[in-house]
Amino acid sequence: MPRVLVSGASVAGMTTAYWLGKHGYSVTVVERYPGLRPGGQAIDVRGPALTVLERMSLRAAADHRRTRIRGASVVDADGNELSQDTESTPTGGPIASPDIELLRDDLIELLYEETQLNVEYLFDDSIVSLRDDGDSVGVTFERAVARGFDLVIGADGLHSNVRRLVFGPEEQFIERLGTHAAIFTVPNFLDLDYWQIWHYGDSTMAGVYSARNNTEARAMVGFMEAGLRIDYRDTEAQLAELERRMADDGWVRPQLLRYMRTAPDFYFDEMSQIKMDRWSRGRVALVGDAGYCCSPLSGQGTSVALLGACILAGELAAAGDDYELGFANYRKEFHDYVKRNQWLVIDNIPGGAPIPQEVFDRIVNSLTLKDY
């Protein structure tokens, strides 16, 4: 069995692990977090990515966990409703569609349950170094004993450790979009009934939507400022910046800021994209956000991750022992689709022209997934 190390128990990472296992590879997943990383926003699975879930026998389970949000309201600074929409939502798009919107951590849990028996997981650990000698990749870890693998797949997100070790510093590949956002769990203190409420200030936004059958809610707060740099690892600096900007912008921001301080799953980052002229080097390749982050603003990050993982594993298997051919065919098969989906982000940045729904749908469905 070829031995593959996947870095990151992410959507891309665990989907890659699933398909590599199906194709006869021995897979180990290393994850920096002590367990499955909690939290995250409501994400969407669309178009051919639904086929990936179907082939994994997870589509029905994902559909069972869908958010079932009925609509959204926009309010003013005093909480007075300005508009209401029961046809689409800011997080999920059209309500009457075959798309599945579910919480990120619910999808992560489904993927873990599907892979845990056949995949070795190393939680609370991370890769320190990679040495590709042509015949294998020697890997040293922070905690586990060093080992050799036939291939290493970086599925470790926007700030990929594997990408840094093999391809170079993040700044070579990142395209920052000037929008900063945080997402975290809060009580359903607004008594939302499968509903979302949003308020937009001059340069900030805040939203709350019910989750898990109204038993809790997710809050999202954000602001726009190009050129601002906050270390993605410096949580205190992130909290302080949000408090400074949000405190006087009205609606329920004071309550959200208090909940933010004690949230168990606070996440903050600048919306960005990753653009690279190659996704592999030697025996190491990238998948999902690590290689081609579309950003949450595209609405396609999760679907692209699912598709990329399936295609990567499928092309590797089809190439047999020629992993270089497998990596090359993976990029050839998927690169144009990634570019089209990264373009979708212009609908959600300042000055971006709204993308008609039919154009969005055409791009989403512009990939024919092979029967891997």
LOMIKE-348331 format. One record per residue (C-alpha): x, y, z; residue number from 1. Coordinates in Angstrom, 3 decimals. Example, Ala and Ser with C-alpha at 12.3 -4.5 7.8 and 13.67 -1.06 7.14 Angstrom:
BEGIN
px / py / pz / num
12.300 / -4.500 / 7.800 / 1
13.670 / -1.060 / 7.140 / 2
***
This chain:
BEGIN
px / py / pz / num
0.000 / 0.000 / 0.000 / 1
1.362 / 3.449 / -0.863 / 2
1.566 / 5.500 / 2.340 / 3
0.135 / 9.020 / 2.241 / 4
0.251 / 11.710 / 4.903 / 5
-2.527 / 14.315 / 4.761 / 6
-1.949 / 17.495 / 6.762 / 7
-5.219 / 18.898 / 8.090 / 8
-8.447 / 17.288 / 9.301 / 9
-10.327 / 19.781 / 7.143 / 10
-13.109 / 19.218 / 4.612 / 11
-10.448 / 18.883 / 1.918 / 12
-8.195 / 16.765 / 4.131 / 13
-10.734 / 14.208 / 5.274 / 14
-12.348 / 13.970 / 1.838 / 15
-8.899 / 13.331 / 0.356 / 16
-8.294 / 10.681 / 3.038 / 17
-11.612 / 9.014 / 2.208 / 18
-10.967 / 8.784 / -1.536 / 19
-7.332 / 7.749 / -1.209 / 20
-8.450 / 4.979 / 1.136 / 21
-11.059 / 3.896 / -1.407 / 22
-8.320 / 3.690 / -4.050 / 23
-6.116 / 1.471 / -1.914 / 24
-3.772 / 3.914 / -0.198 / 25
-2.763 / 3.761 / 3.465 / 26
-3.631 / 7.199 / 4.873 / 27
-2.551 / 9.111 / 7.965 / 28
-4.070 / 12.515 / 8.802 / 29
-2.182 / 14.890 / 11.103 / 30
-4.150 / 17.743 / 12.701 / 31
-2.754 / 20.544 / 14.857 / 32
-5.968 / 20.879 / 16.896 / 33
-6.475 / 18.395 / 19.791 / 34
-9.596 / 16.991 / 18.101 / 35
-12.058 / 17.951 / 15.404 / 36
-11.880 / 21.713 / 15.134 / 37
-15.218 / 23.173 / 16.321 / 38
-17.196 / 26.076 / 14.951 / 39
-17.231 / 27.748 / 11.579 / 40
-19.919 / 29.298 / 9.480 / 41
-22.806 / 27.768 / 7.607 / 42
-21.300 / 26.387 / 4.412 / 43
-22.831 / 25.294 / 1.132 / 44
-22.475 / 22.194 / -1.034 / 45
-23.548 / 22.845 / -4.599 / 46
-23.555 / 21.443 / -8.097 / 47
-21.070 / 18.626 / -8.792 / 48
-19.916 / 18.714 / -5.152 / 49
-23.289 / 17.178 / -4.287 / 50
-22.243 / 14.273 / -6.495 / 51
-19.119 / 13.833 / -4.367 / 52
-21.269 / 13.533 / -1.237 / 53
-23.574 / 11.139 / -3.072 / 54
-20.669 / 8.876 / -4.046 / 55
-19.462 / 8.944 / -0.433 / 56
-22.971 / 7.932 / 0.739 / 57
-23.120 / 11.154 / 2.760 / 58
-25.624 / 13.225 / 0.823 / 59
-28.654 / 12.063 / 2.829 / 60
-26.820 / 12.581 / 6.132 / 61
-25.727 / 16.070 / 5.083 / 62
-29.250 / 16.908 / 3.965 / 63
-30.539 / 15.774 / 7.373 / 64
-28.232 / 18.312 / 9.032 / 65
-29.067 / 21.222 / 6.733 / 66
-29.726 / 24.539 / 8.465 / 67
-33.297 / 24.836 / 7.127 / 68
-33.075 / 28.623 / 7.320 / 69
-36.359 / 30.134 / 6.060 / 70
-35.148 / 33.634 / 5.278 / 71
-33.347 / 36.749 / 6.429 / 72
-34.008 / 40.281 / 7.626 / 73
-31.956 / 43.465 / 7.472 / 74
-32.394 / 45.879 / 10.380 / 75
-31.266 / 49.400 / 11.242 / 76
-29.060 / 50.396 / 14.159 / 77
-32.091 / 50.345 / 16.506 / 78
-33.215 / 46.893 / 15.393 / 79
-36.104 / 48.062 / 13.226 / 80
-36.638 / 45.774 / 10.233 / 81
-35.789 / 47.415 / 6.929 / 82
-36.327 / 44.456 / 4.625 / 83
-37.144 / 40.775 / 4.634 / 84
-36.252 / 38.057 / 2.128 / 85
-37.765 / 34.570 / 2.096 / 86
-36.269 / 33.591 / -1.269 / 87
-32.537 / 33.783 / -0.490 / 88
-30.108 / 34.419 / 2.384 / 89
-26.657 / 36.026 / 2.632 / 90
-25.114 / 32.717 / 3.741 / 91
-26.883 / 30.242 / 1.490 / 92
-28.212 / 31.943 / -1.621 / 93
-31.558 / 30.783 / -3.058 / 94
-33.616 / 28.816 / -0.542 / 95
-35.528 / 26.817 / -3.162 / 96
-32.536 / 24.989 / -4.643 / 97
-30.944 / 21.541 / -4.404 / 98
-27.957 / 23.045 / -2.563 / 99
-27.275 / 21.851 / 0.975 / 100
-26.405 / 24.469 / 3.598 / 101
-25.087 / 23.035 / 6.857 / 102
-22.684 / 24.055 / 9.584 / 103
-19.031 / 23.490 / 8.821 / 104
-18.455 / 21.439 / 11.967 / 105
-21.452 / 19.215 / 11.153 / 106
-19.892 / 18.333 / 7.792 / 107
-16.530 / 17.770 / 9.492 / 108
-18.180 / 15.351 / 11.924 / 109
-19.793 / 13.400 / 9.084 / 110
-16.483 / 13.109 / 7.249 / 111
-14.688 / 11.960 / 10.382 / 112
-17.304 / 9.306 / 11.131 / 113
-16.928 / 8.009 / 7.577 / 114
-13.113 / 7.795 / 7.721 / 115
-12.068 / 7.108 / 11.306 / 116
-12.053 / 3.304 / 11.017 / 117
-9.765 / 3.217 / 7.977 / 118
-7.613 / 6.311 / 8.500 / 119
-4.975 / 6.921 / 11.166 / 120
-5.495 / 10.281 / 12.880 / 121
-2.722 / 12.121 / 14.709 / 122
-4.421 / 14.924 / 16.620 / 123
-2.613 / 17.641 / 18.590 / 124
0.398 / 17.372 / 16.302 / 125
1.935 / 19.122 / 13.315 / 126
4.607 / 18.706 / 10.668 / 127
7.957 / 20.286 / 11.526 / 128
9.942 / 19.374 / 8.429 / 129
9.601 / 17.565 / 5.087 / 130
12.498 / 15.977 / 3.224 / 131
11.689 / 14.695 / -0.257 / 132
14.585 / 12.449 / -1.356 / 133
12.904 / 11.339 / -4.570 / 134
11.902 / 7.888 / -3.309 / 135
9.858 / 9.005 / -0.284 / 136
9.204 / 11.990 / 1.960 / 137
10.779 / 11.979 / 5.413 / 138
8.507 / 13.747 / 7.896 / 139
9.317 / 14.992 / 11.380 / 140
6.475 / 15.921 / 13.719 / 141
6.201 / 18.070 / 16.816 / 142
5.209 / 15.020 / 18.900 / 143
5.024 / 11.806 / 16.899 / 144
8.075 / 9.798 / 15.872 / 145
9.522 / 10.716 / 12.467 / 146
8.314 / 8.585 / 9.565 / 147
8.558 / 8.200 / 5.820 / 148
5.643 / 8.490 / 3.403 / 149
5.287 / 7.948 / -0.313 / 150
3.278 / 11.156 / -0.722 / 151
2.319 / 14.157 / 1.412 / 152
-0.856 / 16.183 / 0.790 / 153
-1.243 / 19.636 / 2.306 / 154
-4.896 / 20.241 / 3.176 / 155
-4.114 / 22.638 / 5.992 / 156
-5.982 / 25.711 / 4.893 / 157
-5.301 / 29.308 / 3.971 / 158
-2.209 / 29.512 / 6.186 / 159
-0.871 / 26.129 / 5.086 / 160
2.184 / 24.833 / 6.905 / 161
2.926 / 22.361 / 4.093 / 162
2.780 / 25.130 / 1.495 / 163
5.227 / 27.218 / 3.525 / 164
7.659 / 24.334 / 3.982 / 165
7.657 / 23.199 / 0.354 / 166
6.687 / 26.168 / -1.812 / 167
7.741 / 29.211 / 0.196 / 168
6.322 / 32.072 / 2.284 / 169
2.591 / 32.770 / 2.226 / 170
3.048 / 36.305 / 0.898 / 171
4.103 / 34.891 / -2.480 / 172
0.671 / 33.387 / -3.047 / 173
-1.930 / 35.277 / -1.021 / 174
-4.278 / 37.876 / -2.483 / 175
-5.934 / 39.842 / 0.309 / 176
-9.466 / 41.130 / -0.223 / 177
-9.594 / 43.866 / 2.416 / 178
-12.469 / 42.335 / 4.391 / 179
-11.958 / 40.938 / 7.899 / 180
-14.526 / 38.715 / 9.592 / 181
-15.094 / 36.648 / 12.727 / 182
-17.507 / 33.784 / 13.317 / 183
-18.435 / 32.247 / 16.664 / 184
-21.207 / 30.411 / 18.493 / 185
-23.632 / 32.343 / 20.709 / 186
-26.855 / 31.460 / 22.510 / 187
-29.995 / 32.004 / 20.441 / 188
-30.574 / 35.181 / 22.448 / 189
-32.753 / 36.720 / 19.715 / 190
-35.083 / 33.698 / 19.694 / 191
-34.575 / 33.241 / 15.967 / 192
-36.772 / 30.609 / 14.350 / 193
-34.689 / 29.259 / 11.453 / 194
-33.954 / 32.863 / 10.585 / 195
-31.114 / 35.320 / 10.016 / 196
-30.812 / 39.002 / 10.958 / 197
-28.150 / 41.335 / 9.556 / 198
-27.124 / 44.925 / 10.163 / 199
-24.727 / 46.863 / 7.948 / 200
-22.889 / 49.934 / 9.188 / 201
-20.712 / 52.269 / 7.159 / 202
-17.735 / 49.907 / 7.268 / 203
-18.869 / 47.081 / 9.550 / 204
-21.448 / 44.338 / 9.464 / 205
-22.992 / 42.011 / 12.032 / 206
-25.271 / 39.037 / 11.595 / 207
-26.853 / 36.314 / 13.697 / 208
-28.520 / 33.154 / 12.457 / 209
-30.104 / 30.291 / 14.327 / 210
-28.417 / 26.912 / 14.246 / 211
-29.043 / 23.308 / 15.240 / 212
-32.820 / 23.498 / 15.315 / 213
-32.772 / 26.904 / 17.012 / 214
-30.897 / 25.572 / 20.080 / 215
-27.980 / 27.918 / 19.404 / 216
-26.878 / 30.571 / 16.943 / 217
-23.816 / 31.632 / 15.013 / 218
-22.705 / 35.246 / 14.986 / 219
-20.655 / 36.896 / 12.290 / 220
-19.040 / 40.311 / 12.623 / 221
-16.711 / 41.986 / 10.206 / 222
-15.274 / 45.164 / 8.781 / 223
-13.516 / 46.423 / 5.685 / 224
-10.032 / 47.869 / 5.682 / 225
-7.407 / 47.129 / 3.092 / 226
-3.839 / 47.053 / 4.324 / 227
-4.605 / 46.096 / 7.917 / 228
-2.527 / 43.147 / 9.149 / 229
-3.491 / 41.189 / 12.264 / 230
-1.619 / 37.970 / 12.985 / 231
-4.084 / 35.120 / 12.488 / 232
-2.600 / 33.468 / 15.599 / 233
-3.007 / 36.530 / 17.861 / 234
-6.515 / 36.064 / 19.255 / 235
-6.268 / 38.911 / 21.774 / 236
-5.326 / 41.409 / 19.063 / 237
-8.265 / 40.219 / 16.966 / 238
-10.735 / 40.572 / 19.843 / 239
-9.439 / 44.034 / 20.701 / 240
-9.681 / 45.241 / 17.092 / 241
-13.265 / 44.018 / 16.754 / 242
-14.245 / 45.647 / 20.056 / 243
-12.679 / 48.938 / 18.991 / 244
-14.544 / 48.987 / 15.697 / 245
-17.893 / 47.480 / 16.695 / 246
-18.811 / 48.908 / 20.079 / 247
-20.626 / 52.011 / 18.815 / 248
-22.179 / 50.687 / 15.603 / 249
-25.581 / 49.863 / 17.028 / 250
-28.025 / 46.958 / 16.959 / 251
-26.902 / 44.058 / 19.222 / 252
-23.172 / 44.563 / 18.779 / 253
-22.525 / 45.094 / 22.526 / 254
-24.110 / 41.706 / 23.323 / 255
-22.208 / 40.040 / 20.500 / 256
-18.915 / 41.454 / 21.734 / 257
-19.580 / 40.082 / 25.220 / 258
-20.428 / 36.639 / 23.849 / 259
-17.379 / 36.834 / 21.576 / 260
-15.023 / 37.001 / 24.563 / 261
-16.212 / 33.643 / 25.939 / 262
-17.039 / 31.811 / 22.692 / 263
-15.460 / 28.331 / 22.549 / 264
-14.911 / 28.480 / 18.799 / 265
-13.971 / 32.089 / 17.957 / 266
-12.385 / 32.346 / 14.507 / 267
-11.099 / 35.479 / 12.787 / 268
-9.212 / 36.132 / 9.572 / 269
-8.924 / 38.383 / 6.567 / 270
-10.819 / 37.155 / 3.538 / 271
-8.157 / 36.132 / 1.038 / 272
-7.452 / 33.944 / -1.956 / 273
-4.486 / 31.711 / -2.745 / 274
-3.210 / 31.715 / -6.326 / 275
-0.341 / 29.447 / -7.381 / 276
1.150 / 28.433 / -10.713 / 277
1.579 / 24.860 / -9.458 / 278
-0.070 / 22.690 / -6.805 / 279
2.629 / 20.043 / -6.486 / 280
6.368 / 19.723 / -6.107 / 281
7.980 / 16.321 / -6.117 / 282
5.997 / 13.998 / -3.880 / 283
4.064 / 16.816 / -2.171 / 284
0.786 / 18.351 / -3.363 / 285
-1.815 / 20.808 / -2.082 / 286
-5.601 / 20.556 / -2.024 / 287
-8.413 / 22.908 / -1.011 / 288
-7.645 / 26.277 / 0.558 / 289
-3.954 / 25.400 / 0.900 / 290
-3.541 / 25.433 / -2.875 / 291
-6.374 / 27.557 / -4.241 / 292
-8.478 / 29.210 / -1.546 / 293
-11.515 / 30.858 / -3.139 / 294
-12.406 / 32.618 / 0.157 / 295
-15.777 / 32.394 / 1.911 / 296
-16.864 / 35.438 / -0.097 / 297
-17.105 / 33.250 / -3.200 / 298
-19.691 / 30.952 / -1.618 / 299
-17.826 / 28.018 / -3.157 / 300
-14.959 / 27.196 / -0.795 / 301
-16.460 / 23.977 / 0.563 / 302
-17.674 / 22.697 / -2.802 / 303
-14.285 / 23.366 / -4.382 / 304
-12.573 / 21.540 / -1.505 / 305
-14.785 / 18.474 / -1.909 / 306
-14.257 / 18.384 / -5.652 / 307
-10.514 / 18.987 / -5.473 / 308
-10.048 / 16.159 / -2.983 / 309
-12.041 / 13.705 / -5.096 / 310
-10.215 / 14.652 / -8.303 / 311
-6.753 / 14.568 / -6.699 / 312
-7.280 / 11.067 / -5.320 / 313
-8.904 / 9.862 / -8.517 / 314
-6.141 / 11.118 / -10.793 / 315
-3.447 / 9.670 / -8.530 / 316
-5.155 / 6.288 / -8.624 / 317
-5.607 / 6.450 / -12.393 / 318
-1.897 / 7.219 / -12.872 / 319
-0.788 / 4.185 / -10.870 / 320
2.842 / 4.456 / -9.789 / 321
3.360 / 7.669 / -11.783 / 322
2.426 / 10.158 / -9.063 / 323
3.845 / 13.068 / -11.077 / 324
1.384 / 12.303 / -13.873 / 325
-1.398 / 12.028 / -11.302 / 326
-0.568 / 15.438 / -9.838 / 327
-0.299 / 16.974 / -13.320 / 328
-3.658 / 15.578 / -14.402 / 329
-5.267 / 16.779 / -11.164 / 330
-4.277 / 20.348 / -11.947 / 331
-5.166 / 19.984 / -15.631 / 332
-8.626 / 18.687 / -14.753 / 333
-9.408 / 21.253 / -12.081 / 334
-7.461 / 24.472 / -12.635 / 335
-9.907 / 26.281 / -14.917 / 336
-12.824 / 25.467 / -12.621 / 337
-10.914 / 26.907 / -9.665 / 338
-10.208 / 30.121 / -11.571 / 339
-13.883 / 30.565 / -12.444 / 340
-14.918 / 30.064 / -8.838 / 341
-12.307 / 32.478 / -7.515 / 342
-13.738 / 35.082 / -9.885 / 343
-17.094 / 34.787 / -8.087 / 344
-15.694 / 36.724 / -5.138 / 345
-16.139 / 40.036 / -6.969 / 346
-19.831 / 39.854 / -6.058 / 347
-18.954 / 40.375 / -2.381 / 348
-16.161 / 42.943 / -2.262 / 349
-16.533 / 46.754 / -2.251 / 350
-17.178 / 47.957 / -5.768 / 351
-17.810 / 44.457 / -7.076 / 352
-20.528 / 44.150 / -9.687 / 353
-23.378 / 41.849 / -8.601 / 354
-23.218 / 38.500 / -10.365 / 355
-26.587 / 37.355 / -11.764 / 356
-27.797 / 34.106 / -10.248 / 357
-27.842 / 32.380 / -13.612 / 358
-24.154 / 33.245 / -14.133 / 359
-23.294 / 31.977 / -10.657 / 360
-25.166 / 28.727 / -11.304 / 361
-23.499 / 28.278 / -14.684 / 362
-20.026 / 28.602 / -13.127 / 363
-20.879 / 26.280 / -10.239 / 364
-22.081 / 23.602 / -12.665 / 365
-19.323 / 24.078 / -15.255 / 366
-17.398 / 20.969 / -14.175 / 367
-18.260 / 17.446 / -15.258 / 368
-16.964 / 15.133 / -12.559 / 369
-15.350 / 11.952 / -13.830 / 370
-16.484 / 8.616 / -12.447 / 371
-13.389 / 8.005 / -10.358 / 372
***
